[in-house]
Amino acid sequence: MTKPPPAQRRDYPHFLTIPTRWMDNDIYGHVNNVVYYSYFDTVIGAYLIGAGGLDIHKSPVIGVCAESACRYHAALTFPEEIEAGLKVGHLGRRAARYEIGLFSKGNDAAAADGHFVHVFVDRATMRPAEIPDSIRNELDKLVA
């Protein structure tokens, strides 16, 4: 089976710099695989809060993760600043599929890439809900 090549920096319209932390490294001296998902969640959450106006404590509609995946291409380590690229691969009425690339500074090929699906739900009932217009308008800017 042929592995697809890493995602490229040019494919992402939005970036967030995320510093690695001492605790991110595992015993083998590189960022542990589970931490990559935290970086995915961080770039998405920061965009939804900063651009989309999501209030993580009070917004009546929130996104919950329904699916995520990651492909690893090169090791990330501490200390390092990661540049997390974000785009929207699909934007539905009640869900969004984000595409994420994690890049070492100066590298055009992703050290890791993957996706993360949010289903938007009513905070009180946890039933599917329409993506709020303020968030939808900002996510639409990132549609690939």
N, C-alpha and C positions, 0 to 999 in steps of 0.2 A: 504494500500500500504506500503510495506517495503522499508525503505530508505537504499540505499547501505551504507556500512561503509565508514569512511573517508579514503582518500588516505594515504599511508604510506611513511615515509621518504625514506626507502630503494628503492622505485620505481623511484627515480629521480637521474639522473647522474650529474646535475649541480645545484648549489645553489648560491644565492645572498642574502646578509644580507641587510635588509631595515629597518631603524629606523622609528618608528611611529613618528608623529608630533602632537603637541598640537591640531592643527586644525583638525586632523583626527577624534578625538572623537566627538560623538554627545551628545545631552543633557542627554542621558541615561548612559553616562560614558564608552562607548565602541566605537571602530572604526565603523564609519558609513558604511553601506553596500556598498554604491557607491565607497568608497575608495578602497575596495578590488580589484575592476577592475583597478584602478590606479596602484596597486602593481603588478597585472598581466602584465600590459603594461610596467612597469618599468623593470621587470626581463627579458622580451622578448627584449625590446629595448636595454638594456645594453648588452645582449648577441649578438644581431645583430651588434651593433656598435663595441664592444670589440673584439669579436671572428671573426665575419663575415666581418668586414671592412666597414659596412654601413656608408656612410657619409650622415647624415640626411639633410644636406643643398644642396648637389651637386650630390648625386648618381642618375643616370638616371632611375633606377628602385627602387621602394619603396613598402613597404607592407602597405595595408590598412585593417582595421578590417572589416570583413564581418559577423562575428558571435562571440558571447561570452556568457558564462554562468558560474554561480558560485553556489556552494552548501555550506551552512554555517553549521559548526558543533560545534564551540566554539568561545567565544568572544575574540577578540584581543583588546588591550588597549594602551593608552599612559601613561607612557613611556614604550616602549618595543622594542626590536629588533626582527624583523620577519625574518625567514629564508625561502626565496621563492625558491621552487624547480621547475625545468623546465625539461621537456622532450618533444619530438616530437611524437605525436600519429600517424600522417600521413604526408608524404612528397610527394607532387605531383610535376608536372612540373611548375605550376603557383601558387600553394597555399600550405600552411602548416597549420596543426592543432597542436597547442601547448597544452600540459597538464600542469597545474600549481597546486602546493600545497603550501599553506601558513602555516608555522609551528611556534609555539612559541618555543623559545630556549629550547632544551632538550626534547621536545615532539616528539614521533615517529608518532603519528596520526595528520593529518592535522586539523587545526582550520577551514580551508576552502579549497576547491579544485574546479577546473573547467577547462574550455578550452577557447581557443581564436584562431580564424581562421584568418590568413592573406591571402589575395589575393594580389599577386604582380602585380604591374601595372607600365606602362611607366609614369614617372613623368609629362611629357609634355602633353600627350594625355589622361591619366588616363584609358587607355585600358589595358587589361590583358597582362602580359609579363612573359617570362621565369625567374625563380629565378636565379640570377647571380651565377656563379660557386663558387665564394668565400663564399657566404652565404650558398649555397646548401651543400658544403663540410663540413661546420661547423654544420649545422642543421642535417646532416646525422649522426654525432657523437652522437646526442641526441635521435635518433629514438628508440622508446621503443620496 
